[in-house]
């Protein structure tokens, strides 16, 4: 671990730590010690009033396009109400700008491992309250946010530490675990009704099943809203990106995601490409809806206030 203050910003530190490069959850659960090591970094930023003891913290995880302006708006908002933020850089640390259209260069398994390795380091930071660290993410980062709470995976990576809350924006819910065991922390999903990148209906179905089993999880589906509804830019079509509207994939207890054709495990980039060819199309729409954007920011503020500040 390396802590490095950013020049001219006494409240911002670059934190570097060791992670690894597992392709899938199965690699983490069956052979974590065999994965190639990877140095990862992120930026810890404290609120302006940094002389008040230990702060709660939100770990932010970007999506397939990397960090964008709207992501930083959330982090700024959290710091304004007294919550420190950590900008996880899983992509830049691996020299990747985007995984749109491929989804293999940086995977959810890598990002979840990164998030827990960061959690372990941040829990030891003298200005951070280790019992009040939440995670939030968008799209692929939203999936990281949800599945970081999946117990079979979490208990292999980090059995001792847990995130205090999970707030996910438009995550890929079309991957459903056969075993729906999650941590006791509160979860919430925000997604758009018109999302054809990571569709809303699988999230509705997944949340219903998780609630029946006792998981503390909620869901809001915003009307007339596409993927990335919280951006300022108007909706556009990305011809290169996957549209997962027709995908419904199962994940076994060992973490292997199987094709919906012959139940073949998608445990390599080639097998995943083949598997997605049976259900995914191209050309989803993404972009902002001003009404939903405002509601999402307000909800996020309330969610983090309730679970990190009112303790």
C-alpha positions in Angstrom: 0.0 0.0 0.0 1.2 3.5 -0.9 -0.4 6.7 0.3 0.5 9.7 -1.8 -0.9 13.2 -1.2 -1.9 14.9 -4.5 0.1 18.1 -5.1 -1.9 21.1 -4.0 -4.7 19.1 -2.5 -4.0 18.2 1.1 -7.3 16.4 1.5 -6.8 14.1 -1.6 -4.6 11.1 -1.5 -3.6 8.6 -4.2 -3.8 5.2 -2.6 -2.1 2.3 -4.4 -2.7 -1.4 -3.4 -2.3 -4.9 -4.7 -5.2 -6.7 -6.4 -5.4 -9.4 -9.2 -6.9 -10.1 -12.5 -9.5 -12.9 -12.2 -11.7 -13.2 -15.3 -14.8 -14.4 -13.5 -16.3 -15.1 -10.1 -15.4 -18.8 -10.5 -11.7 -17.8 -10.7 -12.0 -15.9 -7.5 -13.8 -18.7 -5.7 -11.7 -21.6 -6.9 -8.2 -20.2 -7.5 -7.8 -16.7 -6.1 -4.2 -17.3 -5.1 -3.3 -18.3 -8.6 -4.4 -15.1 -10.3 -2.0 -12.6 -11.9 -1.2 -9.8 -9.5 -2.3 -6.3 -10.4 -1.4 -2.9 -8.9 -4.5 -0.8 -8.6 -5.1 2.8 -7.4 -7.8 5.2 -6.4 -8.2 8.7 -5.0 -9.4 9.3 -1.5 -10.8 12.8 -0.9 -11.9 14.1 2.4 -14.6 16.8 3.0 -13.3 20.3 3.5 -13.7 20.2 7.2 -11.1 17.5 7.6 -10.3 18.1 11.3 -13.4 16.3 12.8 -12.1 12.9 13.6 -13.1 9.9 11.4 -15.3 10.2 8.3 -17.8 7.8 6.8 -16.8 7.0 3.2 -18.4 6.2 -0.2 -16.4 4.0 -2.6 -17.3 4.9 -6.2 -17.0 2.4 -9.1 -17.4 3.6 -12.7 -19.0 1.7 -15.6 -17.7 0.5 -18.9 -17.0 4.0 -20.2 -14.9 4.9 -17.2 -15.3 7.9 -15.0 -17.6 10.7 -16.3 -18.7 14.1 -15.2 -21.9 12.9 -13.6 -20.0 10.4 -11.4 -17.9 13.2 -10.0 -21.0 15.2 -9.2 -22.2 12.5 -6.9 -18.8 12.4 -5.2 -18.8 16.2 -4.7 -22.3 16.0 -3.3 -21.3 13.4 -0.7 -18.3 15.4 0.4 -20.5 18.5 0.7 -22.6 16.6 3.4 -19.5 15.4 5.2 -18.8 12.0 3.6 -15.3 11.2 2.3 -15.1 9.6 -1.2 -12.8 7.1 -2.9 -12.6 7.1 -6.7 -11.6 3.5 -7.6 -9.6 3.4 -10.9 -9.8 -0.3 -12.0 -9.7 0.7 -15.6 -6.8 3.2 -15.6 -4.7 0.9 -13.4 -4.9 -1.7 -16.1 -4.3 0.7 -19.0 -7.9 0.4 -20.3 -10.1 3.3 -21.3 -13.4 1.4 -22.0 -14.8 -2.1 -22.2 -17.9 -1.2 -24.2 -18.6 -3.8 -26.8 -16.3 -6.4 -25.4 -16.6 -6.6 -21.5 -13.5 -8.7 -21.1 -10.5 -6.3 -20.5 -11.7 -5.4 -17.0 -14.4 -7.6 -15.6 -16.8 -7.4 -12.7 -14.7 -10.0 -10.8 -11.6 -7.8 -11.1 -13.6 -4.8 -9.9 -15.1 -6.5 -6.9 -11.7 -7.8 -5.9 -10.3 -4.3 -6.3 -13.2 -2.9 -4.2 -12.5 -5.2 -1.3 -8.7 -4.7 -1.5 -9.4 -1.0 -1.3 -11.9 -1.6 1.6 -9.1 -3.4 3.5 -6.7 -0.5 3.0 -9.2 2.3 3.7 -10.4 0.6 6.8 -7.0 1.2 8.3 -6.8 4.9 7.3 -6.7 7.2 10.4 -9.4 9.5 8.9 -11.9 6.8 7.9 -14.5 5.0 10.1 -14.3 1.4 8.9 -17.8 0.6 10.1 -19.3 3.3 7.8 -18.0 2.6 4.3 -20.5 2.3 1.5 -20.2 1.3 -2.1 -21.9 2.9 -5.1 -21.5 2.3 -8.9 -22.9 2.8 -12.3 -23.6 0.1 -15.0 -20.7 -2.3 -14.7 -19.9 -0.6 -11.5 -23.5 -1.0 -10.5 -23.1 -4.8 -10.9 -19.9 -4.5 -8.8 -22.0 -2.8 -6.2 -24.7 -5.4 -6.1 -22.5 -8.5 -6.4 -19.9 -7.3 -3.9 -22.6 -8.3 -1.4 -23.0 -11.9 -2.8 -21.9 -14.0 0.2 -20.1 -16.9 -1.6 -17.9 -14.4 -3.4 -17.5 -11.9 -0.5 -16.6 -14.6 2.0 -13.7 -15.8 -0.1 -12.3 -12.4 -0.7 -12.9 -10.6 2.6 -14.7 -12.6 5.3 -14.1 -10.0 8.0 -15.0 -6.6 6.5 -18.3 -5.6 4.8 -19.7 -2.6 3.1 -22.2 -0.7 5.2 -24.5 0.0 2.2 -24.8 -0.7 -1.5 -26.3 1.8 -4.0 -26.3 0.6 -7.6 -27.2 2.5 -10.7 -28.5 0.5 -13.7 -26.6 -2.7 -12.9 -26.7 -5.9 -15.0 -29.3 -7.9 -13.2 -29.8 -10.4 -16.0 -27.1 -12.6 -14.3 -29.1 -14.4 -11.5 -27.3 -16.4 -8.9 -28.7 -19.9 -8.1 -27.9 -19.1 -4.5 -29.4 -15.8 -3.4 -27.4 -15.2 -0.3 -26.3 -11.6 0.3 -25.0 -9.6 3.2 -27.2 -8.0 5.8 -26.4 -4.4 4.6 -29.0 -2.3 2.8 -29.1 -2.5 -1.0 -30.9 -0.2 -3.5 -31.1 -0.2 -7.3 -32.0 2.8 -9.4 -32.7 2.0 -13.1 -34.5 3.4 -16.1 -37.8 2.0 -17.5 -36.4 2.2 -21.1 -33.0 0.8 -20.4 -32.0 -1.5 -23.2 -28.4 -1.8 -22.2 -28.9 -3.4 -18.8 -32.7 -3.8 -18.7 -34.9 -3.0 -15.7 -37.2 -6.1 -15.8 -34.5 -8.5 -14.6 -33.8 -6.2 -11.7 -37.5 -6.2 -10.8 -37.4 -10.0 -10.8 -34.1 -10.3 -8.9 -35.1 -7.8 -6.2 -38.5 -9.5 -5.7 -36.7 -12.9 -5.1 -34.1 -11.3 -2.8 -36.8 -9.6 -0.8 -38.7 -12.8 -0.3 -35.5 -14.4 1.1 -35.0 -11.5 3.5 -32.4 -9.3 1.8 -32.7 -5.6 2.7 -33.0 -4.4 -0.9 -35.2 -1.8 -2.7 -35.7 -0.7 -6.3 -36.8 2.4 -8.2 -37.6 2.3 -11.9 -37.7 5.8 -13.4 -40.2 6.4 -16.1 -39.2 7.4 -19.6 -35.5 6.9 -18.7 -32.7 5.2 -20.6 -29.4 3.8 -19.4 -27.3 6.6 -17.8 -30.4 8.6 -17.1 -28.3 10.7 -14.7 -26.1 12.2 -17.3 -26.5 15.8 -18.5 -26.3 14.8 -22.2 -29.3 13.8 -24.3 -29.9 10.1 -25.1 -27.9 8.7 -28.1 -27.4 5.2 -29.6 -24.1 3.4 -29.1 -23.9 1.1 -32.1 -20.9 -0.8 -30.6 -22.3 -1.6 -27.1 -24.1 -4.7 -26.1 -27.9 -4.6 -25.6 -28.8 -7.3 -23.0 -32.5 -7.0 -23.2 -33.0 -10.6 -24.3 -30.4 -12.1 -22.0 -31.2 -14.1 -18.9 -28.1 -15.9 -17.5 -27.7 -18.1 -14.5 -24.8 -18.2 -12.1 -23.9 -21.4 -10.4 -22.9 -21.6 -6.7 -19.3 -21.9 -7.8 -19.5 -18.5 -9.5 -19.6 -19.8 -13.1 -22.1 -18.0 -15.4 -23.6 -20.4 -17.8 -24.8 -19.9 -21.4 -28.6 -20.1 -21.9 -27.7 -22.6 -24.6 -26.4 -26.0 -23.4 -25.5 -24.5 -20.0 -21.8 -24.2 -21.0 -19.9 -22.1 -18.4 -18.6 -18.8 -19.8 -15.2 -19.0 -18.0 -13.0 -17.4 -20.6 -13.3 -14.4 -22.9 -13.9 -16.6 -25.9 -16.7 -18.6 -24.2 -18.3 -15.4 -23.0 -18.3 -14.0 -26.5 -19.9 -17.2 -27.8 -22.5 -17.2 -25.0 -23.5 -13.5 -25.5 -23.9 -14.1 -29.2 -27.0 -16.2 -28.3 -28.8 -13.4 -26.5 -27.1 -10.0 -26.8 -27.6 -7.5 -29.7 -25.9 -4.2 -30.4 -27.0 -0.6 -30.3 -28.5 0.4 -26.9 -29.5 3.9 -26.1 -27.9 5.8 -23.2 -28.3 9.4 -21.9 -29.9 11.7 -19.5 -33.5 12.4 -18.3 -33.5 15.7 -16.3 -36.4 14.6 -14.1 -34.9 11.2 -13.2 -31.5 12.7 -12.8 -32.7 15.2 -10.2 -34.6 12.4 -8.4 -31.6 10.1 -8.4 -29.3 12.7 -6.9 -31.8 13.5 -4.2 -32.4 9.9 -3.4 -28.6 9.2 -3.3 -28.1 12.0 -0.8 -30.9 10.7 1.4 -29.7 7.1 1.2 -26.1 7.8 2.2 -27.3 10.3 4.9 -29.5 7.6 6.4 -26.9 4.8 6.3 -23.7 6.6 6.9 -24.4 9.8 8.9 -27.4 8.9 11.1 -25.5 6.5 13.4 
